[in-house]
Amino acid sequence: MVATLRVSTEGGRQIETRLAKLIDAFDDLEPLLEGMGLYLESTTIERFETSTAPDGTAWKPSLRVRLEGGKTLVKSGSSGLRGSITSRASSRSVEVGTNKIYAGIHQFGGIIRPKNAKFLAFGLPGGLGLRRVKEVEMPARPFLGLSTEDESELFAQVADYSRAAMGSA
C-alpha cells in the first residue's frame, strides 16, 4: 500500500509546504485536517450567501436572480449545490467539495449544448414561457478555493496544532 499526499490549491503553495513538513514531523494529521475541512466547508457555504468567488470578485447574477431576486446558485434548500458542500479528512489528506454533477460548469464556466436534441429548452423565470436555444454560455462562478482569509486561518490552525503537538511531546 502506498500513501500519498496531494494538496491542490490555487495560490496556496505556502500551505502545501507547511503541511508537507508537518506530515514528515507528525504521523497522524487527521485532527488538524478535519478542522481545516470543516472551516473550508463553512467558508465555501458562506460564498453562496455573499455571491463571491474565493478571490472576492462578485459572481455574475443569473437571469433568475435579475428577474425574480434571490441568490445566484441558490434555488433549492439543502438539496442544491450549497447544501452538498462537504469535507472528508484522513490522517494525510482533506478534501472539500461536492458530489453534484453540475458543479464543474458553475465553478469553471463553459458552453452547454444539447446531447440528444437540436435545442436546449428551459422555462423562463416567472412562467414567461419556454425558450429554445442551441447553446448556453455559463459564466464561471467559483465557489471552491482559498481566499486570503482562508489561508490566514489555515496557517493559524497549522501553528496551533504544531504548538499543541510539540508541547505534548
DSSP file with accessible surface (Angstrom, degrees, kcal/mol):
  #  RESIDUE AA STRUCTURE BP1 BP2  ACC     N-H-->O    O-->H-N    N-H-->O    O-->H-N    TCO  KAPPA ALPHA  PHI   PSI    X-CA   Y-CA   Z-CA
    1    1 A M              0   0  233      0, 0.0     2,-0.5     0, 0.0     0, 0.0   0.000 360.0 360.0 360.0 135.1    0.0    0.0    0.0
    2    2 A V        -     0   0  126      2,-0.0     2,-0.5     0, 0.0     0, 0.0  -0.934 360.0-155.2-113.6 130.7    1.3    3.4   -0.9
    3    3 A A        -     0   0   78     -2,-0.5     2,-0.3     2,-0.0     0, 0.0  -0.897  17.4-179.7-104.2 132.3    0.3    6.6    0.9
    4    4 A T        -     0   0  112     -2,-0.5     2,-0.5     2,-0.0    88,-0.1  -0.952  21.1-145.4-129.7 153.2    0.5    9.9   -0.9
    5    5 A L        +     0   0   62     -2,-0.3     2,-0.4     2,-0.0    88,-0.1  -0.980  19.5 175.3-116.2 126.2   -0.3   13.4    0.0
    6    6 A R        -     0   0  187     -2,-0.5     2,-0.6    86,-0.2    -2,-0.0  -0.963   4.7-176.4-132.1 114.0   -1.6   15.7   -2.8
    7    7 A V        -     0   0   37     -2,-0.4     2,-0.6    86,-0.1    88,-0.1  -0.962   4.1-172.5-110.3 120.7   -2.6   19.2   -1.8
    8    8 A S        +     0   0   88     -2,-0.6     2,-0.3     2,-0.0    -2,-0.0  -0.967  20.1 145.5-117.2 117.1   -4.2   21.1   -4.7
    9    9 A T        -     0   0   45     -2,-0.6     2,-0.6   136,-0.0     3,-0.1  -0.951  47.9-118.9-140.5 161.7   -4.9   24.8   -4.1
   10   10 A E  S    S-     0   0  143     -2,-0.3   136,-0.3     1,-0.2    -2,-0.0  -0.936 102.0  -7.5-101.1 119.3   -4.8   28.0   -6.0
   11   11 A G  S    S+     0   0   64     -2,-0.6     3,-0.2     1,-0.1    -1,-0.2   0.719 104.2 115.2  72.4  19.2   -2.3   30.3   -4.5
   12   12 A G     >  +     0   0    1      1,-0.2     4,-2.3    -3,-0.1     3,-0.2  -0.013  21.8 125.7-113.1  32.1   -1.7   28.0   -1.6
   13   13 A R  H  > S+     0   0  172      1,-0.2     4,-2.5     2,-0.2     5,-0.2   0.874  75.5  53.2 -58.6 -39.9    1.9   27.0   -2.1
   14   14 A Q  H  > S+     0   0  126     -3,-0.2     4,-2.4     2,-0.2    -1,-0.2   0.906 108.9  49.3 -65.5 -38.2    2.9   28.1    1.4
   15   15 A I  H  > S+     0   0    5     -3,-0.2     4,-2.7     2,-0.2     5,-0.2   0.937 110.7  50.8 -63.3 -45.7    0.1   25.9    2.9
   16   16 A E  H  X S+     0   0   33     -4,-2.3     4,-2.3     1,-0.2    -2,-0.2   0.928 111.0  48.6 -57.6 -45.0    1.3   22.9    0.8
   17   17 A T  H  X S+     0   0   73     -4,-2.5     4,-2.0     1,-0.2    -1,-0.2   0.933 112.9  46.3 -63.8 -45.8    4.9   23.4    2.0
   18   18 A R  H  X S+     0   0  128     -4,-2.4     4,-2.2     1,-0.2    -1,-0.2   0.900 112.1  50.9 -66.4 -39.5    3.9   23.7    5.7
   19   19 A L  H  X S+     0   0   10     -4,-2.7     4,-2.6     2,-0.2    -1,-0.2   0.916 108.4  52.4 -64.1 -40.3    1.6   20.7    5.5
   20   20 A A  H  X S+     0   0   42     -4,-2.3     4,-1.8    -5,-0.2    -2,-0.2   0.916 110.1  48.6 -61.6 -40.8    4.3   18.6    3.9
   21   21 A K  H  X S+     0   0  141     -4,-2.0     4,-1.8     1,-0.2    -1,-0.2   0.895 111.1  50.3 -65.8 -39.9    6.7   19.5    6.7
   22   22 A L  H  X S+     0   0   12     -4,-2.2     4,-3.3     2,-0.2    -2,-0.2   0.901 106.6  54.4 -64.3 -40.0    4.1   18.6    9.3
   23   23 A I  H  < S+     0   0   15     -4,-2.6    -1,-0.2     1,-0.2    -2,-0.2   0.904 109.0  48.9 -62.3 -37.8    3.4   15.2    7.7
   24   24 A D  H  < S+     0   0  144     -4,-1.8    -1,-0.2    -5,-0.2    -2,-0.2   0.877 118.4  40.3 -65.8 -36.8    7.1   14.5    8.0
   25   25 A A  H  < S+     0   0   70     -4,-1.8     2,-0.4    -5,-0.1    -2,-0.2   0.810 119.5  41.5 -83.9 -30.7    7.1   15.6   11.6
   26   26 A F     <  -     0   0   37     -4,-3.3     3,-0.2    -5,-0.1    -1,-0.1  -0.920  64.3-148.6-123.5 146.7    3.8   14.0   12.8
   27   27 A D  S    S+     0   0  128     -2,-0.4     2,-0.6     1,-0.2    -1,-0.1   0.918  84.9  33.3 -80.3 -44.4    2.3   10.7   11.9
   28   28 A D        +     0   0   71      1,-0.1    -1,-0.2    64,-0.0     4,-0.2  -0.922  51.5 169.5-124.9 110.0   -1.4   11.4   12.0
   29   29 A L     >  +     0   0    1     62,-2.1     4,-3.0    -2,-0.6     5,-0.3   0.258  44.8 114.4 -99.2  12.1   -2.7   14.8   10.9
   30   30 A E  H  > S+     0   0   73      1,-0.2     4,-3.0     2,-0.2     5,-0.3   0.891  74.6  51.4 -55.8 -43.8   -6.4   13.8   10.9
   31   31 A P  H  > S+     0   0   77      0, 0.0     4,-1.8     0, 0.0    -1,-0.2   0.940 115.5  42.8 -59.5 -42.5   -7.4   16.2   13.8
   32   32 A L  H  > S+     0   0    8     -3,-0.2     4,-2.3     2,-0.2    -2,-0.2   0.956 117.0  45.9 -64.9 -49.2   -5.8   19.1   12.1
   33   33 A L  H  X S+     0   0    5     -4,-3.0     4,-2.6     1,-0.2    -1,-0.2   0.847 109.6  54.9 -67.5 -32.5   -7.1   18.3    8.6
   34   34 A E  H  X S+     0   0   99     -4,-3.0     4,-2.5    -5,-0.3    -1,-0.2   0.932 109.4  47.7 -64.7 -43.5  -10.6   17.6    9.9
   35   35 A G  H  X S+     0   0   29     -4,-1.8     4,-2.3    -5,-0.3    -2,-0.2   0.905 112.0  49.8 -62.6 -40.9  -10.6   21.1   11.4
   36   36 A M  H  X S+     0   0    4     -4,-2.3     4,-2.8     2,-0.2     5,-0.2   0.925 110.4  50.8 -63.2 -42.8   -9.3   22.6    8.2
   37   37 A G  H  X S+     0   0    0     -4,-2.6     4,-2.5     1,-0.2    -2,-0.2   0.918 110.4  48.0 -61.9 -44.6  -12.0   20.8    6.2
   38   38 A L  H  X S+     0   0   96     -4,-2.5     4,-2.1     2,-0.2    -1,-0.2   0.906 112.5  49.6 -64.2 -40.2  -14.8   22.0    8.5
   39   39 A Y  H  X S+     0   0   51     -4,-2.3     4,-2.3     2,-0.2     5,-0.2   0.949 113.2  45.6 -61.8 -48.6  -13.5   25.5    8.3
   40   40 A L  H  X S+     0   0   21     -4,-2.8     4,-2.3     1,-0.2    -2,-0.2   0.854 109.1  56.8 -66.7 -32.3  -13.3   25.4    4.5
   41   41 A E  H  X S+     0   0   44     -4,-2.5     4,-2.4    -5,-0.2    -1,-0.2   0.951 109.7  45.4 -58.9 -48.5  -16.7   23.8    4.3
   42   42 A S  H  X S+     0   0   65     -4,-2.1     4,-2.1     1,-0.2    -2,-0.2   0.901 113.6  47.5 -67.6 -39.0  -18.2   26.8    6.2
   43   43 A T  H  X S+     0   0   24     -4,-2.3     4,-1.2     2,-0.2    -1,-0.2   0.872 111.4  52.0 -71.4 -31.6  -16.4   29.4    4.2
   44   44 A T  H  X S+     0   0    3     -4,-2.3     4,-0.7    -5,-0.2     3,-0.5   0.938 110.4  47.8 -66.1 -44.7  -17.4   27.7    0.9
   45   45 A I  H >X S+     0   0   58     -4,-2.4     3,-1.3     1,-0.2     4,-0.7   0.899 106.3  58.7 -63.0 -37.6  -21.1   27.7    2.0
   46   46 A E  H >X S+     0   0  102     -4,-2.1     4,-1.9     1,-0.3     3,-1.0   0.840  93.6  66.8 -61.5 -31.2  -20.8   31.4    3.0
   47   47 A R  H 3X>S+     0   0   13     -4,-1.2     4,-1.5    -3,-0.5     5,-1.1   0.817  93.7  58.7 -61.2 -28.1  -19.8   32.2   -0.6
   48   48 A F  H <<5S+     0   0    0     -3,-1.3    -1,-0.3    -4,-0.7    -2,-0.2   0.802 107.4  47.1 -70.6 -27.4  -23.3   31.2   -1.7
   49   49 A E  H <<5S+     0   0   72     -3,-1.0    -2,-0.2    -4,-0.7    -1,-0.2   0.855 120.3  36.3 -78.6 -37.1  -24.7   33.9    0.7
   50   50 A T  H  <5S-     0   0   66     -4,-1.9    -2,-0.2     2,-0.1    -3,-0.2   0.555  98.4-135.7 -93.1  -9.2  -22.3   36.6   -0.5
   51   51 A S  T  <5 +     0   0   24     -4,-1.5     8,-3.0    -5,-0.2     2,-0.3   0.898  59.4 132.0  54.0  45.5  -22.2   35.5   -4.2
   52   52 A T  B   < -A   58   0A  37     -5,-1.1     6,-0.2     6,-0.3    -1,-0.2  -0.950  56.1-124.1-129.9 150.6  -18.5   35.9   -4.3
   53   53 A A    >   -     0   0    4      4,-3.0     3,-2.4    -2,-0.3    90,-0.2  -0.342  42.0 -97.1 -78.7 165.9  -15.5   33.9   -5.5
   54   54 A P  T 3  S+     0   0   18      0, 0.0    94,-0.4     0, 0.0    96,-0.2   0.827 126.3  56.8 -55.9 -29.3  -12.6   33.0   -3.2
   55   55 A D  T 3  S-     0   0  119     92,-0.1    92,-0.0     2,-0.1    90,-0.0   0.442 122.0-107.3 -83.3   2.1  -10.7   35.9   -4.6
   56   56 A G  S <  S+     0   0   53     -3,-2.4     2,-0.2     1,-0.3    -1,-0.1   0.354  73.2 137.9  93.7  -7.4  -13.5   38.3   -3.6
   57   57 A T        -     0   0   78      1,-0.1    -4,-3.0    -5,-0.1    -1,-0.3  -0.489  57.1-111.9 -73.6 144.6  -14.9   39.0   -7.1
   58   58 A A  B     -A   52   0A  82     -6,-0.2    -6,-0.3    -2,-0.2     2,-0.2  -0.491  28.0-116.7 -75.7 142.0  -18.7   39.1   -7.3
   59   59 A W        -     0   0   12     -8,-3.0    82,-0.1    -2,-0.2    13,-0.1  -0.506  34.0-103.7 -71.3 147.2  -20.5   36.3   -9.3
   60   60 A K        -     0   0  125     80,-0.4    -1,-0.1    -2,-0.2    -9,-0.0  -0.581  45.4-112.6 -68.8 125.5  -22.4   37.5  -12.3
   61   61 A P        -     0   0   59      0, 0.0    -1,-0.1     0, 0.0     2,-0.0  -0.340  30.5-119.0 -63.0 142.1  -26.1   37.4  -11.3
   62   62 A S     >  -     0   0   22      1,-0.1     4,-2.4    -3,-0.0     5,-0.2  -0.310  22.9-109.0 -73.8 164.0  -28.2   34.7  -13.0
   63   63 A L  H  > S+     0   0   63      1,-0.2     4,-2.3     2,-0.2     5,-0.3   0.916 120.2  55.5 -59.7 -42.3  -31.2   35.6  -15.2
   64   64 A R  H  >>S+     0   0   49      1,-0.2     4,-3.4     2,-0.2     5,-0.6   0.930 109.3  46.3 -57.7 -44.1  -33.5   34.2  -12.5
   65   65 A V  H  >5S+     0   0   26      1,-0.2     4,-1.8     3,-0.2    -1,-0.2   0.911 111.1  52.0 -67.6 -39.7  -32.0   36.5   -9.9
   66   66 A R  H  <5S+     0   0  142     -4,-2.4    -1,-0.2     1,-0.2    -2,-0.2   0.871 121.3  32.7 -65.1 -34.5  -32.1   39.5  -12.2
   67   67 A L  H  <5S+     0   0  102     -4,-2.3    -2,-0.2    -5,-0.2    -1,-0.2   0.844 137.2  17.4 -89.4 -37.5  -35.8   38.9  -12.8
   68   68 A E  H  <5S-     0   0  106     -4,-3.4    -3,-0.2    -5,-0.3    -2,-0.2   0.545  97.0-127.5-114.5 -13.1  -37.1   37.4   -9.6
   69   69 A G     << +     0   0   33     -4,-1.8    -1,-0.3    -5,-0.6     2,-0.2  -0.359  57.4 105.7  88.2-174.9  -34.5   38.2   -6.9
   70   70 A G  S    S-     0   0   61     -2,-0.1     2,-0.4    -4,-0.1     5,-0.1  -0.657  74.5 -46.5  99.5-158.1  -32.8   35.8   -4.6
   71   71 A K  B >   -B   74   0B  82      3,-0.7     3,-1.6    -2,-0.2     2,-0.1  -0.934  50.4-112.2-120.0 139.6  -29.3   34.4   -4.8
   72   72 A T  T 3  S+     0   0    5     -2,-0.4   -21,-0.1     1,-0.3   -13,-0.1  -0.450 104.5  12.5 -66.6 138.8  -27.3   33.1   -7.7
   73   73 A L  T 3  S+     0   0   27     -2,-0.1     9,-0.5     1,-0.1     2,-0.5   0.522 109.4  96.9  67.4   9.5  -26.6   29.3   -7.4
   74   74 A V  B <   +B   71   0B  22     -3,-1.6    -3,-0.7     1,-0.1     3,-0.1  -0.849  32.8 124.1-128.6  94.4  -29.1   29.1   -4.6
   75   75 A K        +     0   0  175     -2,-0.5     2,-0.2     1,-0.3    -1,-0.1   0.708  69.2  40.3-113.2 -47.0  -32.5   28.0   -5.7
   76   76 A S  S    S-     0   0   54      1,-0.2    -1,-0.3    -3,-0.1     4,-0.2  -0.681  81.2-119.6-103.9 161.0  -33.3   25.0   -3.6
   77   77 A G  S >  S-     0   0   45     -2,-0.2     3,-1.2     1,-0.1     6,-0.5   0.784  80.7 -19.9 -66.9-117.7  -32.6   24.5    0.1
   78   78 A S  T 3  S+     0   0  110      1,-0.2    -1,-0.1     4,-0.1    -2,-0.0   0.612 129.4  66.3 -75.6  -9.6  -30.4   21.7    1.3
   79   79 A S  T 3  S+     0   0   79      5,-0.0    -1,-0.2     4,-0.0    -2,-0.1   0.573  90.1  80.7 -89.3  -5.9  -30.7   19.6   -1.8
   80   80 A G  S <> S-     0   0    6     -3,-1.2     4,-0.7    -4,-0.2    -6,-0.1  -0.052 102.2 -78.1 -89.1-168.5  -28.9   22.1   -4.1
   81   81 A L  T >4 S+     0   0    6      1,-0.2     3,-1.3    -8,-0.2     4,-0.4   0.923 127.4  52.4 -58.9 -48.0  -25.3   22.9   -4.7
   82   82 A R  G >4 S+     0   0   59     -9,-0.5     3,-1.2     1,-0.3    -1,-0.2   0.913 109.4  50.1 -57.2 -42.4  -24.8   24.9   -1.5
   83   83 A G  G 34 S+     0   0   41     -6,-0.5    -1,-0.3     1,-0.2    -2,-0.2   0.598 103.0  62.2 -74.4  -8.7  -26.2   22.0    0.6
   84   84 A S  G << S+     0   0   14     -3,-1.3     2,-0.3    -4,-0.7    15,-0.3   0.469  71.0 118.3 -96.4  -1.4  -24.0   19.5   -1.0
   85   85 A I    <   +     0   0    5     -3,-1.2     2,-0.3    -4,-0.4    13,-0.2  -0.506  39.2 158.2 -71.2 124.2  -20.7   21.0    0.2
   86   86 A T  E     -C   97   0C  82     11,-2.6    11,-2.5    -2,-0.3     2,-0.3  -0.918  30.2-141.9-139.0 167.4  -18.8   18.5    2.4
   87   87 A S  E     -C   96   0C  30     -2,-0.3     2,-0.4     9,-0.2     9,-0.2  -0.938   7.7-166.3-130.7 154.8  -15.4   17.8    3.7
   88   88 A R  E     -C   95   0C 171      7,-2.3     7,-2.4    -2,-0.3     2,-0.3  -0.978   9.8-171.7-142.6 125.8  -13.6   14.5    4.3
   89   89 A A  E     +C   94   0C  22     -2,-0.4     5,-0.2     5,-0.2     2,-0.2  -0.890   8.5 173.1-120.5 150.4  -10.4   14.1    6.2
   90   90 A S        -     0   0   46      3,-2.8   -57,-0.2    -2,-0.3     3,-0.1  -0.706  55.9 -80.0-132.9-169.7   -7.9   11.3    6.8
   91   91 A S  S    S+     0   0   45     -2,-0.2   -62,-2.1     1,-0.2   -59,-0.1   0.721 128.9  23.7 -69.5 -17.1   -4.6   11.1    8.5
   92   92 A R  S    S+     0   0   68      1,-0.2     2,-0.3   -64,-0.1    -1,-0.2   0.420 121.7  32.1-129.3  -2.4   -2.9   12.5    5.4
   93   93 A S        -     0   0   38    -88,-0.1    -3,-2.8    -3,-0.1     2,-0.4  -0.993  47.8-156.8-154.6 160.3   -5.4   14.5    3.4
   94   94 A V  E     -C   89   0C  45     -2,-0.3     2,-0.4    -5,-0.2    -5,-0.2  -0.993  11.8-166.6-139.2 138.2   -8.5   16.6    3.4
   95   95 A E  E     -C   88   0C  92     -7,-2.4    -7,-2.3    -2,-0.4     2,-0.4  -0.986   3.9-172.7-124.5 137.9  -11.0   17.1    0.6
   96   96 A V  E     +C   87   0C  39     -2,-0.4     2,-0.3    -9,-0.2    -9,-0.2  -1.000  39.0  91.7-127.6 127.6  -13.7   19.8    0.3
   97   97 A G  E     -C   86   0C  18    -11,-2.5   -11,-2.6    -2,-0.4     2,-0.3  -0.932  59.3 -87.9-178.5-155.2  -16.1   19.6   -2.5
   98   98 A T        -     0   0   37     -2,-0.3   -13,-0.1   -13,-0.2   -17,-0.1  -0.954  11.4-141.2-144.4 157.2  -19.5   18.4   -3.8
   99   99 A N        +     0   0  138    -15,-0.3     2,-0.4    -2,-0.3   -14,-0.1   0.301  63.1 122.5-102.5   8.4  -20.9   15.4   -5.5
  100  100 A K    >   -     0   0   64      1,-0.2     3,-1.7   -19,-0.1     4,-0.3  -0.575  58.0-146.0 -76.3 127.1  -23.2   17.4   -7.8
  101  101 A I  T 3  S+     0   0  170     -2,-0.4     3,-0.5     1,-0.3     4,-0.3   0.789  97.4  54.2 -64.3 -26.8  -22.5   16.6  -11.4
  102  102 A Y  T 3> S+     0   0   91      1,-0.2     4,-1.2     2,-0.1     3,-0.3   0.449  80.2  94.6 -89.4   2.4  -23.3   20.2  -12.5
  103  103 A A  H <> S+     0   0    9     -3,-1.7     4,-2.6     1,-0.2     3,-0.2   0.892  77.6  59.3 -62.5 -38.4  -20.8   21.8  -10.0
  104  104 A G  H  > S+     0   0   34     -3,-0.5     4,-2.9    -4,-0.3     5,-0.5   0.889 101.1  52.5 -60.8 -41.8  -18.0   21.9  -12.6
  105  105 A I  H  > S+     0   0   43     -3,-0.3     4,-1.5    -4,-0.3    -1,-0.2   0.869 113.6  44.9 -65.8 -32.0  -19.9   24.1  -15.1
  106  106 A H  H  < S+     0   0   29     -4,-1.2    35,-3.9    -3,-0.2    -2,-0.2   0.900 115.6  46.6 -76.3 -40.0  -20.6   26.6  -12.3
  107  107 A Q  H  < S+     0   0   18     -4,-2.6    -2,-0.2    33,-0.2    -3,-0.2   0.928 131.9  16.9 -65.5 -46.9  -17.1   26.6  -10.9
  108  108 A F  H  < S-     0   0  151     -4,-2.9    32,-0.3    -5,-0.2    -3,-0.2   0.604  97.2-137.5-106.0 -15.9  -15.3   26.9  -14.3
  109  109 A G     <  +     0   0   17     -4,-1.5     2,-0.3    -5,-0.5    -1,-0.2  -0.115  34.7 150.4  76.5 175.0  -18.0   28.2  -16.6
  110  110 A G  E     -D  138   0D  29     28,-2.4    28,-3.5    -4,-0.1     2,-0.5  -0.915  45.3 -58.4 151.7-174.8  -18.4   26.9  -20.2
  111  111 A I  E     -D  137   0D  60     -2,-0.3     2,-0.5    26,-0.2    26,-0.2  -0.878  37.0-155.1-104.7 131.4  -20.8   26.2  -23.0
  112  112 A I  E     +D  136   0D  63     24,-3.1    24,-2.1    -2,-0.5     8,-0.1  -0.932  17.8 177.2-106.7 125.9  -23.7   23.8  -22.6
  113  113 A R        -     0   0  150     -2,-0.5    22,-0.2    22,-0.2     6,-0.1  -0.920  36.1 -94.9-123.8 154.5  -25.0   22.2  -25.8
  114  114 A P        -     0   0   34      0, 0.0     6,-0.1     0, 0.0    20,-0.0  -0.349  26.7-162.9 -68.2 146.3  -27.9   19.7  -26.2
  115  115 A K  S    S+     0   0  192      4,-0.1     5,-0.0     1,-0.1     3,-0.0   0.820  85.4  17.6 -94.0 -41.7  -26.8   16.0  -26.3
  116  116 A N  S    S+     0   0  165      3,-0.1     2,-0.3     0, 0.0    -1,-0.1   0.090 121.2  47.6-123.2  21.7  -29.9   14.3  -27.8
  117  117 A A  S    S-     0   0   66      1,-0.1     3,-0.1     0, 0.0     0, 0.0  -0.938  78.8-113.0-151.8 171.1  -31.8   17.2  -29.5
  118  118 A K  S    S+     0   0  177     -2,-0.3     2,-0.3     1,-0.1    -1,-0.1   0.751  97.7  29.5 -79.8 -26.8  -31.3   20.2  -31.7
  119  119 A F  S    S-     0   0   69     -6,-0.1     2,-0.4    -3,-0.0    15,-0.2  -0.945  71.9-124.4-133.5 154.7  -32.1   22.7  -29.0
  120  120 A L  E     -E  133   0E  35     13,-3.7    13,-2.1    -2,-0.3     2,-0.4  -0.786  31.8-161.0 -86.9 140.4  -31.9   23.2  -25.3
  121  121 A A  E     +E  132   0E  64     -2,-0.4     2,-0.3    11,-0.2    11,-0.2  -0.992  17.5 160.8-127.8 131.9  -35.3   24.0  -23.9
  122  122 A F  E     -E  131   0E  75      9,-2.1     9,-2.8    -2,-0.4     2,-0.2  -0.996  39.3-105.2-149.1 151.1  -35.9   25.6  -20.5
  123  123 A G  E     -E  130   0E  55     -2,-0.3     7,-0.2     7,-0.2     3,-0.1  -0.513  35.4-124.4 -75.3 139.6  -38.7   27.5  -18.8
  124  124 A L    >>  -     0   0   47      5,-3.1     3,-1.2    -2,-0.2     4,-0.6  -0.551  37.3 -89.9 -80.3 149.2  -38.2   31.3  -18.4
  125  125 A P  G >4 S+     0   0   22      0, 0.0     3,-0.7     0, 0.0    -1,-0.1  -0.210 111.1  25.3 -57.4 146.2  -38.4   32.8  -14.9
  126  126 A G  G 34 S-     0   0   61      1,-0.2    -2,-0.0     2,-0.1   -62,-0.0   0.654 127.8 -76.0  75.4  14.8  -41.9   33.9  -13.7
  127  127 A G  G <4 S+     0   0   74     -3,-1.2    -1,-0.2     2,-0.1     3,-0.1   0.826  83.7 150.2  67.8  31.4  -43.6   31.4  -16.0
  128  128 A L    <<  -     0   0  125     -3,-0.7     2,-0.2    -4,-0.6    -1,-0.1   0.336  60.8 -94.5 -81.4   8.5  -43.0   33.5  -19.1
  129  129 A G        -     0   0   42     -5,-0.4    -5,-3.1     2,-0.0     2,-0.4  -0.715  52.5 -47.4 117.1-165.1  -42.9   30.5  -21.4
  130  130 A L  E     -E  123   0E 121     -2,-0.2     2,-0.4    -7,-0.2    -7,-0.2  -0.877  41.4-155.9-113.7 141.5  -40.3   28.2  -22.9
  131  131 A R  E     -E  122   0E 129     -9,-2.8    -9,-2.1    -2,-0.4     2,-0.5  -0.961   2.8-161.3-119.5 136.9  -37.0   29.2  -24.5
  132  132 A R  E     +E  121   0E 155     -2,-0.4     2,-0.3   -11,-0.2   -11,-0.2  -0.968  18.9 163.4-117.7 129.2  -35.2   27.1  -27.1
  133  133 A V  E     -E  120   0E  22    -13,-2.1   -13,-3.7    -2,-0.5     3,-0.1  -0.955  42.7-130.4-140.9 157.6  -31.5   27.8  -27.8
  134  134 A K  S    S-     0   0  148     -2,-0.3     2,-0.3     1,-0.3    -1,-0.1   0.778  90.2  -6.6 -79.4 -28.5  -28.6   25.9  -29.5
  135  135 A E        -     0   0   93    -22,-0.2     2,-0.4   -15,-0.1    -1,-0.3  -0.983  57.6-143.5-160.7 160.6  -26.3   26.6  -26.6
  136  136 A V  E     -D  112   0D  41    -24,-2.1   -24,-3.1    -2,-0.3     2,-0.7  -0.998  14.1-143.0-130.0 131.5  -25.9   28.5  -23.4
  137  137 A E  E     -D  111   0D 153     -2,-0.4   -26,-0.2   -26,-0.2    -2,-0.0  -0.870  16.2-158.2 -95.8 118.2  -22.7   30.1  -22.1
  138  138 A M  E     -D  110   0D  33    -28,-3.5   -28,-2.4    -2,-0.7     2,-0.1  -0.840  13.1-134.0 -94.0 126.4  -22.4   29.7  -18.4
  139  139 A P        -     0   0   36      0, 0.0   -30,-0.4     0, 0.0     2,-0.2  -0.469  31.2 -99.0 -73.7 151.9  -20.1   32.3  -16.7
  140  140 A A        +     0   0   51    -32,-0.3   -80,-0.4    -2,-0.1   -33,-0.2  -0.528  38.5 179.9 -68.6 133.6  -17.7   30.9  -14.1
  141  141 A R        -     0   0   14    -35,-3.9   -33,-0.1    -2,-0.2   -82,-0.1  -0.677  17.7-156.6-132.6  76.3  -18.9   31.4  -10.6
  142  142 A P        +     0   0   37      0, 0.0   -35,-0.1     0, 0.0   -87,-0.1  -0.317  28.5 159.9 -62.4 131.3  -16.1   29.9   -8.5
  143  143 A F        +     0   0    0    -90,-0.2     2,-0.3   -89,-0.1   -96,-0.2   0.550  57.0  72.6-121.4 -23.1  -17.2   28.7   -5.0
  144  144 A L  S    S+     0   0   45      2,-0.0     2,-0.2   -97,-0.0    -1,-0.1  -0.750  72.6  68.3 -94.6 141.8  -14.3   26.3   -4.2
  145  145 A G  S    S-     0   0   30     -2,-0.3     2,-0.5  -105,-0.1  -136,-0.0  -0.780  78.6 -67.6 140.7 177.7  -10.9   27.6   -3.4
  146  146 A L        -     0   0   23   -136,-0.3     2,-0.2    -2,-0.2    -2,-0.0  -0.893  34.1-158.4-107.0 128.3   -8.9   29.5   -0.8
  147  147 A S     >  -     0   0   11     -2,-0.5     4,-2.4     1,-0.1     5,-0.2  -0.476  38.3-104.6 -87.2 170.2   -9.3   33.2   -0.1
  148  148 A T  H  > S+     0   0   99    -94,-0.4     4,-2.1     1,-0.2     5,-0.1   0.885 126.0  52.5 -64.0 -34.3   -6.6   35.2    1.6
  149  149 A E  H  > S+     0   0  127      2,-0.2     4,-2.4     1,-0.2    -1,-0.2   0.896 107.2  52.1 -66.2 -39.2   -8.6   35.0    4.8
  150  150 A D  H  > S+     0   0    3      1,-0.2     4,-2.8     2,-0.2     5,-0.2   0.931 108.5  50.7 -60.8 -45.9   -8.8   31.2    4.4
  151  151 A E  H  X S+     0   0   33     -4,-2.4     4,-2.6     1,-0.2    -2,-0.2   0.921 109.9  49.9 -59.0 -44.8   -5.1   31.0    4.0
  152  152 A S  H  X S+     0   0   79     -4,-2.1     4,-2.2     1,-0.2    -1,-0.2   0.920 112.4  47.3 -60.1 -44.2   -4.5   33.1    7.2
  153  153 A E  H  X S+     0   0   75     -4,-2.4     4,-2.4     2,-0.2    -2,-0.2   0.911 111.5  50.2 -64.7 -41.5   -6.9   30.9    9.1
  154  154 A L  H  X S+     0   0    5     -4,-2.8     4,-2.5     2,-0.2    -2,-0.2   0.909 109.3  51.5 -65.5 -39.4   -5.3   27.7    7.9
  155  155 A F  H  X S+     0   0   35     -4,-2.6     4,-2.6    -5,-0.2    -1,-0.2   0.924 110.3  49.7 -59.4 -43.9   -1.8   29.0    8.8
  156  156 A A  H  X S+     0   0   40     -4,-2.2     4,-2.8     2,-0.2    -2,-0.2   0.905 110.3  50.0 -62.5 -41.5   -3.2   29.7   12.3
  157  157 A Q  H  X S+     0   0   31     -4,-2.4     4,-2.6     2,-0.2    -1,-0.2   0.914 111.4  48.5 -63.7 -42.0   -4.6   26.2   12.6
  158  158 A V  H  X S+     0   0    6     -4,-2.5     4,-2.8     2,-0.2    -2,-0.2   0.935 113.2  47.8 -62.9 -44.5   -1.3   24.7   11.5
  159  159 A A  H  X S+     0   0   28     -4,-2.6     4,-2.8     2,-0.2     5,-0.2   0.935 113.3  47.3 -63.2 -45.8    0.6   26.8   14.0
  160  160 A D  H  X S+     0   0   89     -4,-2.8     4,-2.5     2,-0.2    -1,-0.2   0.920 113.8  47.7 -61.4 -44.5   -1.8   26.0   16.8
  161  161 A Y  H  X S+     0   0   52     -4,-2.6     4,-2.9    -5,-0.2     5,-0.2   0.924 112.5  49.3 -63.4 -42.8   -1.7   22.3   16.0
  162  162 A S  H  X S+     0   0   30     -4,-2.8     4,-2.9     2,-0.2     5,-0.3   0.930 112.1  47.7 -63.3 -45.8    2.1   22.3   15.8
  163  163 A R  H  X S+     0   0  156     -4,-2.8     4,-2.4     1,-0.2    -1,-0.2   0.923 114.4  46.6 -61.5 -44.8    2.4   24.1   19.2
  164  164 A A  H  X S+     0   0   66     -4,-2.5     4,-1.4    -5,-0.2    -2,-0.2   0.922 115.0  46.2 -64.3 -42.6    0.0   21.7   20.8
  165  165 A A  H  X S+     0   0   19     -4,-2.9     4,-0.6    -5,-0.2    -2,-0.2   0.911 115.5  45.5 -67.9 -40.9    1.7   18.6   19.4
  166  166 A M  H >< S+     0   0  127     -4,-2.9     3,-0.5    -5,-0.2    -1,-0.2   0.858 110.2  54.9 -71.2 -33.3    5.2   19.8   20.3
  167  167 A G  H 3< S+     0   0   67     -4,-2.4    -1,-0.2    -5,-0.3    -2,-0.2   0.814 110.8  44.7 -69.3 -28.2    4.1   20.8   23.7
  168  168 A S  H 3<        0   0  102     -4,-1.4    -1,-0.2    -5,-0.2    -2,-0.2   0.514 360.0 360.0 -93.9  -4.4    2.7   17.4   24.5
  169  169 A A    <<        0   0  115     -4,-0.6    -3,-0.0    -3,-0.5    -4,-0.0  -0.416 360.0 360.0 -83.4 360.0    5.7   15.5   23.0
